[in-house]
Amino acid sequence: MLRNKKEFLSVKEIKPYMLCVNIIVTVIKLNSKKSFVRGNRTHEVAEFLVGDRTGVIVLVVWDDMIEKIKVGESYAIRNLKPKIYMNQLRVVFTKSTMIEPAPYKIPLCEINSA
């Protein structure tokens, strides 16, 4: 469970040089989902648009974690890696990323998508 609300950043506070971030966001939509082969394994990667009251960001999710994310739901996500890809800041799931239902819901109408 959540120990301290201050351990979570708002979307607008995320910077590309940070080592890892914790956020509470609502999933707005699935942007894309792709499969590819690396070595002898098939992998999937999905990009979700997520946001809070301060802004939106792309969340990159890998393999079996994709099925745990539902559009319209709010999540507390820990240990995401901020990265710049194609001149856009994103947060990427890592092996140490943990996700759980958020302690409160952020309604889609309250997300700052400007």
Secondary structure, 3 states (H helix, E strand, C coil): CCCCHHHCECHHHCCCCCCCEEEEEEEEEEEEEEEEEECCEEEEEEEEEEEECCEEEEEEEEHHHHHHCCCCCEEEEEEEEEEEECCEEEEECCCCCEEEECCCCCCHHHCCCC
